[in-house]
């Protein structure tokens, strides 16, 4: 391997910081979901990178579980966005403050 | 030392991650997110984890990105291009991002991770299959239940209650 562990970890930190920026600044619900995806992906990258350099197989197994959980989370999150859009005719987070029908 | 493939992959991944959040149209944003997720799959290939890379491609790029695209298309057109944000909040967010990047980055560079190199052979993907079917098999079953319940939950949430079957015109 020509690339060390630290390179992958630094890329993952950069992705995590961009995701936190998106979560804290954006008010669009779908863009916030994008940011959550970036954070989950940076965690997966860390898992696989450490599993490669230890080396063992359990990090990859955990990354597979994490990808599956993230997929189900996005499905439910997008359904919630659609429901909220139907109620408020908007996807701005500031409008969702009182989530009552 | 890093090689050129790693450098170009990281520039692609991080650049399109920024584009996914900052580009004006949500449709182009979701395509940029797709490129980010493919870049992560490329990192998995560099890390000798082809099984995880293919899983990432099929789950994220294949299904989640398409799901996001369809949801974006269900939203009204002016909301796709809508971009209301507080400029002060934006500067604070950029500051937070730089603090996290520089802070955790210096901690990591100063730590002992720099010297970690390996010449060990990579893990065979057959080992992952064995793990799934022996030690992690209860977790695999729970995962199947979670996926099923999330699909049922998403369907139940997104169902329209105001349209009954006799109101349909077709």
Contacts between the chains, C-beta under 8 A, distances in Angstrom:
chain1	res1	chain2	res2	distance
A	1	B	117	6.8
A	1	B	118	5.9
A	1	B	119	7.5
A	2	B	1	6.3
A	2	B	2	7.1
A	2	B	3	5.0
A	2	B	6	8.0
A	3	B	1	7.9
A	3	B	2	5.3
A	3	B	3	6.7
A	3	B	6	5.1
A	3	B	46	6.6
A	4	B	2	8.0
A	4	B	113	7.9
A	4	B	114	6.9
A	4	B	116	6.3
A	4	B	117	5.6
A	5	B	113	5.6
A	5	B	116	4.2
A	5	B	117	7.7
A	6	B	108	6.4
A	6	B	109	7.0
A	6	B	113	4.7
A	6	B	114	5.1
A	6	B	116	7.1
A	7	B	2	5.2
A	7	B	6	6.3
A	7	B	10	7.9
A	8	B	43	6.6
A	8	B	47	7.0
A	9	B	108	5.6
A	9	B	113	6.2
A	10	B	105	6.2
A	10	B	108	6.5
A	10	B	109	7.7
A	11	B	10	4.9
A	11	B	13	6.9
A	11	B	14	7.1
A	11	B	43	7.1
A	13	B	100	7.5
A	13	B	101	6.4
A	13	B	104	5.0
A	13	B	105	5.7
A	13	B	108	6.6
A	14	B	10	7.9
A	14	B	14	5.3
A	14	B	101	6.0
A	15	B	13	7.1
A	15	B	14	6.7
A	15	B	17	6.0
A	15	B	36	7.9
A	16	B	100	7.0
A	16	B	104	7.8
A	17	B	97	4.6
A	17	B	98	7.7
A	17	B	100	4.2
A	17	B	101	4.3
A	17	B	104	7.8
A	18	B	14	7.0
A	18	B	17	4.9
A	18	B	18	6.1
A	18	B	21	6.9
A	18	B	97	6.5
A	19	B	17	7.8
A	20	B	96	6.5
A	20	B	97	6.5
A	20	B	100	6.1
A	21	B	21	7.3
A	21	B	93	4.8
A	21	B	94	6.6
A	21	B	96	6.5
A	21	B	97	3.8
A	22	B	21	4.4
A	24	B	89	7.6
A	24	B	92	7.6
A	24	B	93	4.8
A	24	B	96	6.2
A	25	B	85	6.1
A	25	B	89	5.8
A	25	B	90	5.3
A	25	B	92	7.9
A	25	B	93	3.6
A	25	B	94	7.9
A	26	B	21	6.5
A	26	B	85	6.9
A	27	B	84	6.1
A	27	B	85	5.9
A	28	B	26	7.3
A	28	B	82	7.2
A	28	B	83	7.7
A	30	B	26	5.9
A	30	B	30	7.8
A	30	B	68	6.9
A	30	B	71	6.7
A	30	B	72	6.3
A	30	B	75	7.6
A	31	B	20	8.0
A	31	B	21	6.1
A	31	B	26	7.2
A	31	B	29	6.8
A	33	B	68	7.2
A	34	B	20	5.2
A	34	B	21	6.4
A	34	B	29	6.6
A	34	B	30	7.4
A	34	B	33	5.1
A	34	B	68	7.8
A	35	B	21	6.7
A	37	B	33	6.5
A	37	B	37	7.3
A	37	B	60	7.7
A	37	B	64	7.4
A	38	B	17	5.5
A	38	B	20	7.8
A	38	B	33	7.9
A	38	B	36	6.7
A	41	B	36	7.3
A	41	B	37	6.5
A	41	B	40	4.9
A	41	B	60	7.8
A	44	B	40	7.0
A	44	B	52	7.9
A	44	B	56	7.6
A	45	B	40	5.9
A	45	B	43	5.7
A	45	B	44	7.7
A	48	B	43	7.7
A	48	B	44	5.6
A	48	B	47	5.2
A	48	B	49	5.1
A	48	B	52	5.8
A	49	B	43	7.9
A	49	B	47	5.9
A	51	B	49	7.5
A	51	B	123	7.2
A	52	B	47	4.5
A	52	B	48	6.1
A	52	B	49	6.8
A	52	B	118	7.1
A	52	B	122	6.6
A	52	B	123	7.7
A	53	B	116	5.4
A	53	B	117	7.8
A	53	B	118	4.9
A	55	B	118	6.4
A	55	B	120	4.9
A	55	B	121	7.8
A	55	B	122	6.7
A	55	B	123	5.7
A	56	B	123	6.7
A	57	B	123	4.4
A	57	B	124	7.9
A	57	B	127	4.3
A	57	B	128	5.4
A	57	B	131	5.8
A	58	B	131	6.7
A	60	B	49	5.4
A	60	B	51	7.0
A	60	B	52	5.3
A	60	B	123	6.6
A	60	B	128	5.5
A	61	B	128	5.7
A	61	B	131	4.9
A	61	B	132	6.6
A	61	B	136	5.9
A	63	B	49	7.8
A	63	B	52	5.4
A	64	B	51	7.8
A	64	B	52	6.2
A	64	B	55	5.8
A	64	B	128	7.3
A	64	B	132	7.9
A	65	B	136	7.9
A	65	B	139	6.5
A	65	B	143	6.1
A	67	B	52	7.7
A	67	B	55	5.9
A	67	B	56	6.1
A	67	B	59	5.4
A	67	B	60	7.2
A	68	B	59	7.1
A	68	B	143	5.5
A	68	B	146	7.6
A	68	B	147	6.3
A	69	B	143	7.5
A	69	B	146	6.7
A	70	B	64	7.9
A	71	B	59	5.1
A	71	B	60	7.6
A	71	B	63	6.7
A	71	B	64	5.9
A	71	B	147	7.5
A	72	B	146	5.7
A	72	B	147	5.4
A	72	B	149	8.0
A	72	B	150	3.4
A	72	B	151	7.6
A	73	B	150	7.5
A	74	B	64	5.1
A	74	B	67	6.6
A	74	B	68	7.4
A	75	B	67	6.6
A	75	B	150	5.3
A	75	B	151	6.6
A	75	B	154	4.5
A	76	B	150	5.3
A	76	B	153	5.5
A	76	B	154	5.3
A	76	B	157	7.1
A	78	B	67	5.9
A	78	B	68	6.8
A	78	B	71	4.7
A	78	B	154	7.4
A	79	B	153	7.2
A	79	B	154	4.0
A	79	B	155	7.7
A	79	B	157	4.0
A	79	B	158	4.4
A	80	B	157	6.2
A	81	B	71	6.4
A	82	B	71	6.4
A	82	B	74	6.4
A	82	B	157	7.5
A	82	B	158	5.0
A	83	B	157	5.4
A	83	B	158	6.6
A	85	B	74	7.5
A	85	B	75	6.0
A	86	B	160	7.7
A	89	B	76	7.4
A	90	B	79	6.6
A	91	B	75	5.9
A	91	B	79	5.7
A	92	B	82	7.6
A	92	B	84	6.8
